[in-house]
Amino acid sequence: MTEVILAIDQGTTGSTIALMDTEGRLLTSVNHEFQQLFPQPGWVEHDPEDIWQSVLQGLTAVFASRQYDASDVLAIGITNQRETAVLWDALTGQAVHNAVVWQCRRTTDVCERLKTAGHEALIKARSGLVLDPYFSATKFRWLLDHSPSAENLLAEGRLRAGTIDTYLMWRLSNGKTHKTDVSNASRTSLMALETLDWDDDLLSIFGVPRAILPEICPSSGRFTVTEAVPGLPDGVPVSGVAGDQQSALFGQACFQPGDAKCTFGTGSFILMNAGDTPVGSDHGLLSTVAWQLEGETATYALEGGAFVCGAAVQWLRDQLGMIENAADIEALAASVDDAGGVEFVPALAGLGAPYWAPEARGTLTGLTRGSGKGEIARATLDAMALQNVDILKVMESDSGQAMQVLKVDGGASANDLLMQLQADYLGRPITRPEVIETTVAGACFLAGLGERIWDSPEALSNVWRAEKVFEVGLGPEQRQQRLASWQSAVSKTLHT
């Protein structure tokens, strides 16, 4: 039978179980969705038991064909939705409340109170993160305050807290392991980037007891082994863990400072390897831990994102009826030579990095009698690429690192025209990998390193394979003109 590495990619809407061979080839994957819970407007929850059952369903399904056998799993890697917070009883394993999901905004008022109290600067300096409900700390505090059994369990020493990686390791080890990795810990607002440990000042500000938090470990190395997991033998090592975006950066073999990846999804997530020292940002980017290999110093990253990327295409499809399927955008945009002066700034949910203007609204400018569907479609693809240029340029400025190549993944990275526009406007080549499931690849790579299946990141650089490279086809003068037109449109958006 084929020896494999198993990845658990626990996402926001479902859990994917995938198998990779020791040559870095993705063999198979299955996904099971679970229920999304919206108890109040702006609130998002998951039932932790639903998450666990979706993982077990995936484990059953991936081995159902008998093409691969669970006894041939060499290691397990976990990658997960970040910032989502869970509290549970160490004795029974039962969650004391539904998980509070990263998207949830229920602790907005808590963040505002902390800002008013003057804590924002210290939190950002120490954790690298802005003070926002997005991150885990205020979610943990909310769960402590609103779970009826939490106080008694805390007093008895039975209360455990963690992000989804921690919860999954607890279940995989039959309650033997309470750990997290540095990349997930760096998304809680409770870990200091410099020390890679829970910070007493941050714990005090957010009111989270150190005793309930997991041990912080490197991202690669043996965390635990399986015990009493349906569908898996006992003793399989869990040897790689990272939050989904950091896992994608690792899965893209972005091992050198200045290496960057962009995930084209509903929004676009961009991370750049910042080297072995935390890098602050003057432009509202997040400083975060990318990963840490066993026995080595941590690698840090800068992170920024545009709220609306593929969602702009969905808007053209669903609200305007311009296309029937999202994939139709490429042919429609390619039906014209350029956008004909049309600019679309897709601030449909405000503008993210580097502008941070939540009140901004989308604008469509430069329309003439000659403007048609083709021009609007082309302007949409232009915008998806141009907003990434804005983020990547400030990443270079903040980090002092010149990016050589941008690696891409996510659904919209299959759009060849969009990728060519990204290369042209950025002025750097764009590389699309053979394995688009880069979060899965990252989890497998980290687990493989942890079990010495590969002996170094350099070995993984040979495993990672490019599917297509998009070379720059636009001259510097034309690029500057295009960027100037875009900046003019953004300025109008910000001042309307």
N, C-alpha and C positions, 0 to 999 in steps of 0.2 A: 504493500500500500504506500501511498505518497505521504511523506512527512509534511506537516502543515503547521502554520501559525494561525491561531484563531483570533479574530478581532471582534470585540463588542463595541459597536458604534452606536451609543445611546443618544439619540437626537431628541429634538423638541416634540416631534409628532410621531416618532416611531423608533424602533430599535433594529439595527441591521447587524446580522451575524455574517461574517465573511471569512473565507479561508485563503491564505496565501502560501505558495510553496517557498522553498528555501532559495529559489532563484529570483524571488520578487514578483512572480506572476500571480495575479488575482485569479483564483480558480472558480469561486462561486460565492454568491451572497444572497441572502434573503432578508426581507424587511417585514416587520409586523407593527402596525400602528396601534395606538392606544388612545383612550378618551381624553379630550381637552375639556377642562372644567373652568367655567367663568361665573363664579358665584356672585360677583357684582361687576358693574362696568369698570374696566381697567384692571380687574383682578384676573390672574391666570393661575390655575393649580393643576397638579397631576397627583393621582393616587400612586404612591410609591409601589404598592402591590401590583398595580397595572403595569408599571414599568418593568418590574421583576418578571411578571408573567410573559410580557412581550419578549424578554430575553430568553426565557425558557422555551417559548414557542419557536423562536429562531434557532435555538440549539437543536431542537427536535427536527425541524425542517431541513437544516443544512446537512444533516447526516441521514435523512430519510431515504435517499436514493441508494445508499450503501456504496456509492462511488468513493466516498471518503469515510474514514472510520474515526470515531472519537479517541480511540486508543493511539492514534498517530499524531495527536496534537502535542507539539513540542512546548508551546508557550501560549499564553493569552495576553493580548494587549487590549486596553480599555481606552476609548476616547468618548467624550461626553459633552452634552449640552452644559455650558458653563453657568456659574452663578446661582443656579437653582438650589434651594436650601431644603434640607430634610432634618427632622428630629425624630429619634426613635428610642424605644426601651431596649437597653442592652440585654435584659434577661429574656424577653419574649421576641425581640426583633420587630415588634409592631411599631409602625410610625404613630406618633401622637397626634398628627394632623396631616392633611394633604401637603405635598411639597409645594412651596411657593416658587413659581417659575421665574426665570430671568426676565421675562417680558412684563411681569406684574408691577403695577405702579402704586400698590397700596401703601407704601411707606414714604410717599412723596412728602407728606407733612412732617415726618420724622427728619428727613433730610433738610427741610427748610428750617426746622428748629435748630439743628446742628450748625447750619450755616449762620443763623442769627447769633448763635452762641460763640461764633468765631473759630470753629474747628476745621473749616474747609482747607485752609492752607497747610496745616499739619498733616491732615489725612492725605492730601495730594503729595506732599513732600516725602512722607514715610511710605505710602503704599503705591504711589505712581498713578492712582486713580482719581477721577473727579468724584465729588460727593453726589451720588445719584442712587435712586431706588434699584437700578439695574444690578448692583452688586450685592453680595450675599449678606453682609454684616447686618443691615437693618432688617433683612428677612429673618435671620436667626433671632434677633431681638423681638420681632413681632410674634414669631412662633412661641418663644418663651412666655410672652405676655398673654397669648390667646389660646394656649393649649391647656385645658383643665388639669391634666395629669403631670405637666412639665415640672411644676414646683416640687411636688412630692418625689418624682423620679430624680430630680437634681439633688435633693436633700439626701436621698438614699444612694447616690453615686451611680445610678442606673441610666442616666440620660446621656445619649450620644447625639452628636451633630455632625453634619458633613454635606458636601456637595454630592452630586450623583455618583461620581467615581468612588467616593468613600462608601456610600450606601451599597453599591454593587460589590465592592470587595468584602464588605461585611457579610453579604448574602452568599457570595461565592465561597467564603471561608467558613461558613456555618457559625458566624459570630465570633470568630477567633481574631479578626484583624480590623483595627480601626486606624486607617492610614489615608493619606492623600499625597498627591505629588505637588511639586513647587509651582507648576503652571496653573493648576486649579486653585491652590492656596493664594496665588497672587491675584485672583479675581474676587476675593472675599472682602477686601479693604481692611483685613485684619493682620496681614503678614507684611513685615517690613522688607522692602526689596533688597536692602543692604545686608541684612542678617539672615534672610530666608527662614525666619522663625516668627511665631505669633508675637505681636508687639504689645507690651503692657499698656502703653498709652492708648493705642487703638482699641484694645479690648475694653479699656475703661470708658472711652468715649462712647462706644456703641453698646456697652453693657452686656458683653458676651463673656461668660466664664471660660477661662482657659481649659478647665477640667473636662468640658464636654467636647472639645475640638480634637481632631485626629492628629497623629504624628505626621509631620511633613517630611517627605522622602524625595530623593532624586526621581526623575521621570523614567529612568531605565535602571533595572535591577530587580531582584526578587522581592516583591511585596508580600506575597502569601502563596498558598497552594489551595487548590479546590478541595472541598470536603462536602459530601452529601448533596451534590448538585445533580438533579435529574438530567441525564443525557451526557454527563461527563464522568470519567473515572476520577477517583480521589488522587490528589498529589500532583495535578497539573499546575505548573507555576504561572502565576500572574506576574509578568516581568516588565510591562511597559504601561504607563498611564500618562495621558496628557489631555487637556481641554481641546475641544474640537478644532479651533482655529490654530492653536499651537501645533497640534498634531498634523494639520494640513501643511504648515510651514516645514515641519520635519519630513513629512511625506513627499514634499517637493524637493528634498535634498538641498534646502537653503541653509547650508552649513557655514557660510562665510559672511562676515559683516558686509552689509550692503545688499545681500541676496534678499529678494522680496517675492511675495506671492499675492495674487488677488483672486479671491473666490467670487465669481459672478453668480449671485443668487438673487433673492428678492431685493436685497441691498447688495452692496459690494463690501467685502471684508478684506482689508489690506494689512499685512504684517511685513515688517522688515527686520531682518536680523541686525541687531545693534551691537553685537559683540559681548564681551564679558563684563561690561560695566553698565549699570542702569543709566538711561539717557532721559533727561527731562525734555519737555516740549513747551515751546512758546506759542503753539498753535492749537492747543486743545487735544493733542494726540495723547493716547494712553501709553504709559510705560509699564511693561509687564514682563514676567519671566517667560521665555520661550520654552526652555527645557533645561534640565540638568542631567548629565550622564553620571553614572556611579563613579565616585572617586574623582570627579572633575568639578571645576567651577561652573556656575550657572551661565547660560546664554540668555541674553535679554532681547526684547523686541520692542519696537514702536508699533502701535496699532491705531488705525483710523478706518472709518467706514462712511460710505454714502448710504443714506436711508433707503433710497429708491434707485434700483438698477433694473433687474428683470421685472420689477413691479411696474415700471413705465411701459413696458411692452404689454403687460397684462391690462393696463389702463387703456391702451389703444385698442386692444381686443374687446374688453368687457364693457367699457363705458362709451367708447366711440364707435365700436363695430367696424374698425378699419381693416382688421384681419380676422380670419376664422381661428387660426392656431398661432401660438407664439412663434413657432418656427417660420411662419410666413413672412415675418418682419425682414428677413435677410433678402429675399427676392424683391420685395417691395422697395426696400431701401436701395437695392442695386439697380433699380429701374431708372434711376437718375444719376447724373454724374456727381452731383453734390447737393447740399441742402438748399441751394439757391438763395442764400441769405437768411433762411429761417433758423431761428435759435429756440430750442426748447430747454428750459431749465426745470428739471423734474422735481421741484420742491413740493411734492405732493404730500409729504409728511414733514415739512420744514427742511432745512439744510443741515447736514451733519458736518463732520470735519472737512476743511479747517475753519468753516464759517460759524458753526454752532448758532444757527438762527432758527429756532423752532417755530417762530411766528411767520417765517417766509412761506410764500405760496407759489405754486408753479406758474411759469409764464411762457407764453408762446409769442415770439416777436419776429419782425421782419417779413410778415406775410404780405403777398401781393396777389393780384388777380391770377398770376401764373402759378401760385403755390398750390400744390395738390397733395394727395396721399403720399406719393413718393418722397417729396421734400420733407414732409412731417416725419415719415418713417426714418429718413436719413438723419434728420436733426435729432431724433431719439437715440439712434445708435451713436451719433457724435457725442451727445450729452453723457451717455453711459461711459464713454471713454474719457471725455474731457474732465469730468468730475474726479476720476481717478488720477489724472495728471496733477490736479490741484493738490491732492493728498500726498502723492508720491514726491512731489517737489518739496513740500514742507518736511517730509520725512528725511529727505536728503539734507535739508538745511539743519534740522534739529540734531541729526545723528552725526553730521560731518562725514557721512559715508556716501560715495557715489555709486548708485545702482548701475549694474552692467546689463542685466537681463531681468525681465519680469516674467515669472512663471504663473500660469493661469490654470484655474479649474472651475468647477461649478457648471450648471446647466448652460448658461449663455456662452461659455467658452467654446462651445461647438459651432458658434456663428463665425465663419471665416472672415466675413466682411468686418464685423465688430473687432475681431482680433487684429486685422490689418490696420483699422483706424486707430486702435490703441497703440500699435507700434509707431504709426506715423505721428500721432500727436504727442506721444511721450518722447519720441526720438531715441528709443531703445528697442532692441529685438524683443519679441514676445514668444515664449516657449510653452507649448501645450504638451503635457505628458501622455504617455500611452495609458497609464492608469489614472483616470479622472477621479476615482474615489480616493482622494489624497488623504482624507482623515483616516480611512481604513489603512492606507499604506503607512502613515505615520505611526499608528498604534502597533502595527506588525513590525515595523523597523525598530521601534523602541523595545518591544518585547524580544525581538531577535538579538539585539545587542545585549539585552539583559541576560540572555541565556547563552551568549557567545556563539550564536549561529552565524553572526557576522562579528568581526573583531573590531570594527571602527566605522565611523561615519564615512570615511574615504571608501571603504568597501561598498557602502550603500550607494555612493555616487556612481558606481559602476552598475548597480542594480537598477537605479532609476533610469528610465528611458524616455527620450523626447519622441512625441508622435509627429509634431510639425513645428517649425520655427517660422515666424513672420518677421521678415526683415523690414527695416525702415525704408519707406518709399517716398518720403516727403522731405524736401530741402528745408534748411534752417529758416530761410526767409518766409516761405509759405507757412511753416509751422508757427512762427511768431505772429503772423497775420491771423491765423486761425485761432490761436490762443487769445489774442487781443479782442477778437470779436466775441468770443465766449465770455471773457472777463467783463466786457461791456454789458452783456446780457445778464450775467450774475449780479452786477452792480444795480441794474434796473430792478431785478427781483428783490434785492435786499432793501431797496428804498421805495418800494411800492406799499 
